[in-house]
């Protein structure tokens, strides 16, 4: 399904994934407990954004499918 809004959500999700990879690398290299705690908070924040992104994607996809079905019944 080619939908501009869904494409934006997919792009955002990929951006979050890239951020997580970078933070994971920083976390593994870090020796400071304070810095590790800060990085973990950032990871949690991004993970929450990813979850919200996925929920929104599911809602929009279901909505688009309903729209298609209602159009095809006419």
C-alpha positions in Angstrom: 0.0 0.0 0.0 1.5 3.3 -1.1 0.2 5.9 1.3 2.1 9.2 2.0 1.3 9.1 5.7 2.3 5.5 6.1 5.5 6.2 4.2 6.2 9.0 6.7 5.6 6.7 9.6 7.9 4.0 8.1 10.6 6.6 7.5 10.3 7.8 11.1 10.5 4.2 12.3 13.7 3.7 10.3 15.1 6.8 11.8 14.4 5.6 15.3 16.0 2.3 14.5 19.2 4.0 13.4 19.2 6.1 16.5 18.9 3.0 18.6 21.9 1.4 16.8 24.0 4.4 17.5 22.9 4.6 21.2 23.6 0.9 21.6 27.2 1.4 20.3 27.7 4.3 22.7 26.3 2.3 25.6 28.7 -0.6 24.9 31.7 1.7 24.7 30.8 3.7 27.8 32.4 3.0 31.2 30.6 5.8 33.1 27.5 4.6 35.0 26.0 8.1 34.8 26.4 8.2 31.0 25.0 4.7 30.7 21.9 5.7 32.7 21.5 8.7 30.4 21.8 6.5 27.3 19.3 4.0 28.7 16.8 6.8 29.3 17.2 7.9 25.7 16.8 4.3 24.5 13.6 4.0 26.5 12.3 7.2 25.1 13.0 6.1 21.5 11.4 2.7 22.2 8.2 4.4 23.4 8.2 6.5 20.2 8.6 3.4 18.1 5.7 1.7 19.9 3.5 4.7 19.3 4.6 4.8 15.7 3.6 1.1 15.2 0.2 1.6 16.9 -0.5 4.6 14.6 0.6 2.6 11.6 -1.8 -0.3 12.5 -4.7 2.2 13.0 -4.0 3.9 9.7 -3.6 0.6 7.8 -6.9 -0.7 9.2 -8.6 2.5 8.3 -7.3 2.5 4.7 -8.4 -1.2 4.3 -11.9 -0.2 5.5 -12.0 2.6 3.1 -11.0 0.3 0.2 -13.7 -2.2 1.2 -16.4 0.4 1.4 -15.4 1.8 -2.0 -15.4 -1.6 -3.6 -18.9 -2.4 -2.2 -20.4 0.7 -3.9 
